[in-house]
Amino acid sequence: MENAYARSVPEVLEFFAVDSSRGLTDFQVAEHGRLYGKNVLPEEPNTPFWKLVLKQFDDLLVKILIAAAFVSFILALANGETGLSAFLEPSVILMILAANAAVGVITETNAEKALEELRAYQADVATVLRNGCFSILPATDLVPGDIVEVSVGCKIPADMRMTEMLSDQLRVDQAILTGESFSVEKELDATNVTNAVYQDKTNILFSGTVVVAGRARAVVIGVGSNTAMGSIRDSMLITEDDATPLKKKLDEFGSFLAKVIAGICVLVWIVNIGHFRDPIHGGFLQGAIHYFKIAVALAVAAIPEGLPAVVTTCLALGTKRMARLNAIVRSLPSVETLGCTTVICSDKTGTLTTNMMSVSKICVLHSVDRGPGTVEYHVSGTTYAPEGFLFDNTGVQLEIPAQFHCLLHIAMCSALCNESVIQYNPEKRSYEKIGESTEVALRVLTEKIGLPGFDSMPSALNMLSKHERASYCNRYWESQFKKVSLLEFSRDRKMMSVLCNRKQIEIMFSKGAPESILSRCTSILCNDDGSTVPLTSNIRAEIESKFNSFAGKETLRCLALALKRMPPGQQVLSFNDEKDLTFIGLVGMLDPPRDEVRNAILSCMTAGIRVIVVTGDNKTTAESLCRRIGAFDHLDDFTGLSYTASEFEELQALQKTVALQRMTIFTRVEPSHKRMLVEALQRQNEVVAMTGDGVNDAPALKKADIGIAMGSGTAVAKSASDMVLADDNFATIVAAVAEGRAIYNNTKQFIRYMISSNIGEVVCIFLAALLGIPDTLVPVQLLWVNLVTDGLPATAIGFNKQDSDVMKAKPRKVNEAVVTGWLFFRYLVIGVYVGLATIAGFVWWFLYSDNGPKLPYSALINFDSCSTRETDYPCTVFSNRHPSTVSMTVLVVVEMFNALNNLSENQSLLVIPPWSNLWLLGSIVLTMLLHVLILYVQPLAALFSVTPLSWAEWTVVLYLSFPVIIIDEILKFVSRNATRIRFNFRFRRVDLLPKREVRDK
C-alpha cells in the first residue's frame, strides 16, 4: 500500500481487511503471503568466480599481451626451442596478468558484500497479533495486514502504519534511513503533504529503524523489497560502477597503442618481404617466420607490460600515505579519482558537524535591582568530552561557573532530570552516549559547570582519569539527591519532572519546551544573589525574546529548566504539581560544526571544488549551520543556492540545470534524492564525491565517482564506498584530495617515462629492420628491460614529493589526455634519441670497437648474404653476444638517466635535484646491480643472451646515454619559457591519448 501515510487508520485496516483487536486469521496470512511475498530481501545470484576472472582480461592491451605471449611460445616451439628459454617470456607475461586479475577479482568481490550486509538491518523477531492472540514470530513470517506491537529497543521488522499509541509518545531513531540528527516523534494522524518524503511520513515506522521511546501498535503495509530498506537494495542493484578517469585514459591509450603496434608490425613485415628468400633464412617460409618474430618483438617492445603493475603499485603507495591521514581506501582506482573531483556532496550530520549535541548558549536572569536584565553565557566545546569553558557577554572566561546561583541550579537540574548515560571508551579513545542526544548534552554541560565549594575545583577535576571524569559532577549530584518520583515526557505537556529528596527537603526539577515551562512558572531565580523574584510580564517578555532569538536566527534547539520546593514527605508526583514553578534558565544546543571544517571548505574553494551540503534536516537548520561554519560568508543569502528536495523536483528541466550549477545546500532529502543529485551532476560532466554514513546513503555512495563513508557509519555504507574516513572528518577529505592530485601527477610522470622508453625500443627495432642490420635485441632482453629496468624506477617516481601549490590549481578535466601535443613531441624526441643511441651502440661494436671485427658498414647491412660470398671474417661474428649486450646496456643506462628527467615535468634537475627522491636513486642503483648481475653471472648471462663488458665498452655506453639529460633540459627550458608555443602535428587528433566524451549524453 503506497499511500498509507495519507490514509486514516480505519481506511488502512479496511484495505487489508484486518480487525485491529484480533489481527489476521491463518487463512488471511496464507492469502497475503501468496499475494505480497515473504518479508525478506531476496538474495541476488553472485557473479560466478570464473566470470569475474574472465572479466579482468577484457582489456585490449591485455589481449594483445596474451596474443604476444602465445605467438612467442608457438614460434619458440617451431624453432625447436625447449625448456626455460621457450617458456620464459610467455610465463612472465602471464604471471603479471594473473596478479592484476587477482586484484580486480578481490575488488569486485568486496563490492557485492554491501548487499549482504544490508540484511543485517532486518529485525529477527516480531510481536504479532493473529487470531486474537499475541505471539513472537520470526520477522520473515510477517505479511501485509499483520498487527505488530513495538516498544523501546525494538527494531522495526517491516514498513508499518501506526494504528494505536500505547504510551504518551513513540520516538524512533531513523538516522540510518534519513540522516536526521534527532529521534523522530511518531503520530497516528494522516499526513496530507504533496510529494511526501520519509521525514514527512510521521505515521509510518520504517523497516530497520529502532524505537527509542514509547510503545505502540501498527499494521504492516510493506514487506521485503516493498519497504524503504528494499528500495535502497534495488537502487544499489541498478547502480553500475563507472570507470575512473585514469582507467578511461588508459583504455584509450590501449586502443591507440594497439592501432600503432598493428600498423608498425605490418609495416616491418611488408618492408622486409624482399628479404624472406635470403639464404640465411633457408627458405621463403622460414624468412617470413623470422620477420614475424621481429614483428612480435616489436609488439613486446611497444607494450609497457609493467604499466598495469606499476599503476597498481603507485596507487597502493598512495593508499598507505592516505591511511596516515585517516582515509582508508577500499578501491585503489578511487585514489586517482580524488584528484579530479569537482564537487563534494557532503553529509551534514557527523561530517561537517561532530554529531554530538552540545549546549552552546545559556540565558539566565542576572538581577532585578536595575530593571529586568538577562545575561547570556557562551559555552565552548563541541564533543561529548567534559572539556569546555563558560564565557560571559564580554568574552571573559568564568573561573568557577558553579559559584553563580543560576548556573549551579542548571547543573543540578541537568544531572537529575536526565535518563541518559555518558561514558569513556578506552578502545576508541572517545566519550560515548547512551540515550537521547539532548539529555547527553545536558550531562556534559553539568561537567563543564563543575562543582561548588573550593577554588581549586577546575584543576582538581582535570587530575581525574578520563573514565572517572566522564560523569564525576553528575554522579556527585546524584549522590546528593535521592530520586523519589518521575513524570516522563509526554507530547501534550512537552516536559518531564523528577522529585528529589535531600536532607528532608523535597525539590522537583523540570525541563522541557520553553513555552511549556514558562507558562507554568510564577517566579524566577536571580543569578547574582540566588534570590527568587516574581516572574513579571516584562521579565517573561525578555526571556521569550531570547528564546525566539536562540530558536529563530541561531536555530538552536532550546530547553527551559525550572524547580519547585515541594511539601515535606511527598513521595509521588502528579501532573497538577507542575505549576507555580521557579524558572532557572534557558539553554540552547546544537550539533556543532567541526573546528577544522571552515579552513577545509575554503581550501576546496581555492582548489576549484564546489561543496554541496546534503542533509535530511530542514532548510533553516542547514543554512544556519553554513553561516556558523563561516566559509560561506561571501554569500549574502542562500536564495537560489539552497533547495529542499521537493522544491528541486518541482523545477523545470532548464531551471534544474541552472540550479545544479549554483547549488550549495540540498535539504529534506531521502536516499533516492541523493542518488538523483549524483546522476544529475554527472550528466553535467562533474566528478562527484559523495559522503554518507547511513544505510540510506549506500545507493548514492555506490553511484558517485567516489563514495566516502564515515568510520562510525553502518557496514552497508562502508561496503558501498570507495573510501572510509576513520575520523569522520570533512577536513580529511580535503587532505585526501590533495594526496589524490599528487598521486595523479606522479602517475602521469611514470606513464610518460614508460612511453618514452618504449618509443625508444620501437625505434631501435624498427630502425634495425629498416637498415637491414642484425637483430639488436632479442625478445627476452626486451622483456627484462620493460619489466625490471623500467618497472623499478617507474614505481619510485610514485614517491615524488607533493607540489606545494597542488591545492591552488583547478581540478583537471576528466577528458584531459595524459600526454598531449607539445608533451608528446618532447617524449617522441627523447624516445627517438633512446632508439638511436641503442642502435649506435650496436653499430659501434661492429665498426669501431677494439674487441669487435671492425667491419665496413656495407658488410654489416649485408650480413644476411655472408654465407654466399667470400669474406675475410667469419659469419659467426653476427651471432656474437657483445653487440646486443652493448645495445641492451645502453638502453638500460639511458633509461636510468631518463628516469631522473621525470622528477618533474618542467623543472630543471638543478632546481629539483636527484636526491629529492631517494627512492628513485635507490631504484636506479638496484636496477644497475640487477643488470650487472645478469651480465657477470654465467647462468643468467646465457639465459638473457648477454656477456660481460669491458671498461672501454662501459665508457662508450655512458657517452651514448648521458646526452638524454641535456636534450630533456633543453626541452624543459623551452616548456618553461615558451609556454605559448604549440606544435600542431598532422595527426587526426592532437593528443596521444585521444579525447572523447566521458559520458554519453
Buried (B, 14 or more C-beta within 10 A) or exposed (E): BEEBBBBBBEBBBEBBEBEBEEBBBEEBBEBBBEEBBEBBBEEEEEEEEEEBBEBBBEBBBBEBBBEBBBBBBEBBEEEEBEEEBBBBBBEBBBEBBEEBBEBBBEBBEEBEBBBBBBBEBBBEBBBBBBEEEEEEBBBBBBBBBBBBBBBEEBBBBBBBBBBBBEBBBBBBBBBBBBBBBBBBEBBBEBBEEEEBBBBBBBBBBBBBBBBBBBBBBBBBBBBBBBBBBBBBBEBBEEBEBBBBBBBBBBBBBBBBBBEEBBEBBEBBBEBBEEBBEBEBBEEEEBBBBBBBBBBBBBBBBBBBBBBBBBBBBBBBBBBEBBEEBBBBBBBBBBBBBBBBBBBBBBBBBBBBBBBBBBBBBBBBBBBBEEEBBBBBBBBBBBBBBBBBBBBEEEEEEBEBBBBBBBBBBBBBBBBBBBBBBBEBEEEEEBBBBEBBBBBBBBBBBBBBBBBBEEEEBBEEBEEEEBEEBBBBBBEBBBEBBEEBBEBBBBEEBBBBBBBBBEEEEBBBBBBBBBEBBBEBBEBBBBBBEEBBBEBEEEBBEBBBEBBEBBBEEBBBBBBBBBBBEBEEEBEEBEEEBBEEBBBBBBBBBBBBBBEEBBEBBBBBEEBBBBBBBBBBBBBBBBBBBBBBBEBBEEBEEBEEBBBBBBBBEEBEEEEBEEBBEEBBBBBBBBBBBBBBBBBBBBEEBBBBBBBBBBBBBBBBBBBBBBBBBBBBBBBBBBBBBBBBBBBBBBBBBBBBBBBBBBBBBBBBBBBBBBBBBBBBBBBBBBBBBEEBBBBBBBBBBBBBBBBBBBBBBBBBBBBBEBBEEBBEEEBBBBBBBBBBBBBBBBBBBBBBBBBBBBBBBBBBBBBEBEEBBEBEEEBBEBBBBBEEEEBEEEBEBBEBBBBBBBBBBBBBBBBBBBBBBBBBBBBBBEEBEEEBBEBBBBBBEBBBEBBEEBBEEEEBBEBBBBBBBEEEBEEBBEBBBEEBBEBBBEBBEBBEEEEEEEEEBEEEEBBBBBBEEBEEE
